[in-house]
Amino acid sequence: MSAKSLPPFSGLGRTQLAEHLRQCAQCSGFSHRVACAAESVHHFLAQRFVTTLTVVTVLALASAWCLF
């Protein structure tokens, strides 16, 4: 694909690009980073659901054992 076959930028294209860049800037804030981190943790734990459930159960039983 050559540069000659690309259509020239129109005013509407620039407006849409500016809006897209504004939305991207908003999405890269603190809450977006927290949401991405939470999603990563979720995916990590979801892949290891049985192991996570076993570890939580063992820890709960160990803490109950120490209380008695």
BELBELJO-V236810 format. One record per pair of residues at least 12 apart in sequence whose ideal C-beta (glycine too) atoms are under 6 Angstrom apart, sorted by the first residue. I is the first residue (numbers start at 1). GAP is how many residues later the second one is. Records with the same first field share a line. If there is no record, write none. Layout:
I=GAP  GAP
//
This chain:
none
//
